[in-house]
Amino acid sequence: MLLSKATALRLVSHATHEGATALRGCLKRAENGQFMVGDRNLSEWLHQHEGAELMVILAAMDSEPPVEVRQCGICGRDYEGAECPHCASARARLRGR
């Protein structure tokens, strides 16, 4: 599940405010097979906390803004975009276009 960037950043902000460590960056595998988040070695970070009780939150951020679904005030159908496609086609058909 992808989270909006704003939601993910809000989670990170709350966590760091409470004293947690947050890693942000692209997840990649280094040449030695270790997982990296940005320039931080995730495997090394986990090794440093071995034996401690941890809670890990992984949130994949969506780079695209969320699509806003609206409800047409005329026909009641849900639609995405600037106008209801059903009502737009009905208007065009009635106007002879």
Beta strands, then each sheet from edge to edge (+ up, - down):
strand 1: 2-4
strand 2: 27-29
strand 3: 35-37
strand 4: 40-41
strand 5: 60-62
strand 6: 69-71
strand 7: 78-80
sheet 1: 1+ 5+
sheet 2: 2+ 3- 4+
sheet 3: 6+ 7-
end
